[in-house]
Amino acid sequence: MSQTFPKSLYIHIPFCKRRCFYCDFAITTGGENLKQQYVDVLCQEIALTVAEIPPLEALQTIFFGGGTPSLLSVKQLEQILGAIAKYFAIAPNVDISLEANAGTVSLESLQGYRSLGVNRISLGAQAFQQELLDVCGRGHSVADIYEAVDAIKNAGFENFSLDLISGLPHQSMADWQDSLQKAIALEPKHLSIYDLTIEEGTAFGKRYQAGDNPLPTESHTVEMYISAHELLPSAGYEHYEISNYAQSGYQSKHNLTYWHNQPFYGMGMGATSYIDRQRIDRPQKMRQYLDAIALWQSTGIGFTAPMIEPKEELMDSLMQGLRLAEGLSLNALQESYGKELCDRALRILDRYREKDWVRFVEQSEDVCIMLVSPNGWLFSDIVIADLYENL
């Protein structure tokens, strides 16, 4: 699996107006001068990376994540896409996604992005109750969500996604169902539904303990998950991955690269690339990232990482692939990692068949390994932890 060549490129844009209270991503709130400096250095990294690891396949997906990529000006995005086009072959049907936050886009900026080839917008809504947005430190209003969606549609974007978060402080089941209904009414092609994770070092991590008031109880968050699992398919959205729903033909092509454990280029502060059986991390802090690229430019010393062992690579394939409703092909796993190692994994997974969390489905001359929705997905952390501990 990992011996194929990268066809996807992730670009991290770390700028945000403010840090949300649950966020532990690699971001900065720097000003316009720093933003332009970063874009210039990012373009240098693109050139340096291609000189070291020449692309052998045309890019099928390009994803601008963050942070808040919609804080880039059209000119800055044009500069980055120009650098990409200079050094990479790009497929005619390339999927170019850009993450955006409500309150940071306008009809003019979106029309500019679309003119550059961006054809998918992923909008962070998170909730449709102003008090919950305020609790999260989102910095945008419910009205901003509607204005952003109007601008997305008027700019000609057919393909857009909305993000929602369940398990927020003070969030009731009625709030959650209201958010789901309002999101459906906006007719996105894709919905990402995330359960709040309390990360150490974040504002929420200092303020709350998981499971304590005012956070919903575990049973309530399970009810929220089940309610989305039942409601969204009835509204035409396939539950194709643990946290993701899509109308037919609108699955996230870029994220499928990760879930299929396929290689990809990753560039920018805090980004990770997965190439030639190496997962290579960039520095999480701006100064360290800028200095690292300057060192690479002057000495030729770039980013490195040890080779991933087959057992670790199999673990990654299981952890990512079991997130998908389609499951994993046993033949493909055995071809990549060998029968002995895969048999060990099967013996571990077999423990969960009686609980109906895991299912082995015979398909022609193959076996499909899958987590059974919804319970298999709800308890996937237990299954994955067992694999990590015993594989």
Steps between C-alpha positions, in 0.01 A plus 500: 500500500763752603715430192267697274597857414337810656209646307384734778642817649408655834592865561473631857396864541543570873343845531193564716334811633495334842549154647177311569481369855515132392777539240846343531596533131816670376375857458611858545317832521777695324433807285516576128879528474549159659231354277680613185835381637345161566356476148843582354673237716230242426566546128869442572410176679300385198804549276739335748273201551457432130876527445551233769196278428396552137132433438431196282121536483269791420329648804140382537425702816632820657373594846554833676445435871564696813469716684278708280610488134220743410709771669730483197445767240417387148844623394672290768307187405588569136869517599484159673302332221742649249793338684313168509425520126866581428633187667216246482293350224134559590221269384229666287233394752703596807300552820618824671349551845532802725397517865318818601344643811176694505573869523820476293360468148316732263346457159800680353763281671313180416464600137875564499577159650271331248669681210829342615358148483374442855191282457413391854450704819498348849326745735539490876153561645526283818161601645187700415448639852675829573559413865687183398711689247591746777583217742741361239666835432411472132497872424216481249123517525223272380413771248858476368442132420197580285679790330800278424284225350313756288833634375630148429194419290494837323869462414409183310623232742276197472725287718528619859521333839392608848669408830300447820617409852304290750567473873559873555465656846132576575391332174166321533354233275249759379791731405668218312194396306431864417854537362462185290168617355632848421812356339290268282282794396809674356546204264876437528632210297702378799481517880777433752371419850765512772467411866676751724837380628643678805867553417761574765634855483193648330265744671244220529770268636568746782132565562329162473550135583354253252162373618442776757235771485440710298618246241234250392535154654643217295153350458374834366786528249425144387137605448623796294709268284211260450260782416732624222551142381123460467401845377760579235457184285125566495586844359712348222845491662699176500683434828818395320755564778478516879467880505399577143185497287463578132247508224571249223823586318610766749724313741813693597748381237797645685414346836448163334875512432559497876235237575642270233847561652638618168805729474464878476705816501450724803650849517487797731532558873388194696425295189592132461592325177487125439739401224728198446382340828597808702269731693684830515378777732561871456557722807186607686625854573535776242855609584625142500330429167641813331849421635476137382418605142781758505742226615375268226547778243856577610636153584278252317406340834128437485248312713563132575341219698573130559345239273170358625515130587246271328321433829456873563388553143242222532379661821458830317307328220268333752451814707414711196321244284269374774359852515338440162165331446652315203748327730833343403596232250683211669670408171638853464627499860669162457659610173647807670593364843509121477266227617662440841468860618145530366399175671613648832280804439205277406529305825478826696205629297323165533444576871246765402287294262282368783425859605413571135751783492711333229387296203691289245302490177595252227506663158584276203857386577562772758389592852386851595586605856272770640378663815124462532313830523404655725639304799825396335573863421390620843744258665771519236747649749483178704563284193788717377657514849493118514674483162765748612564312823510147359597520134 
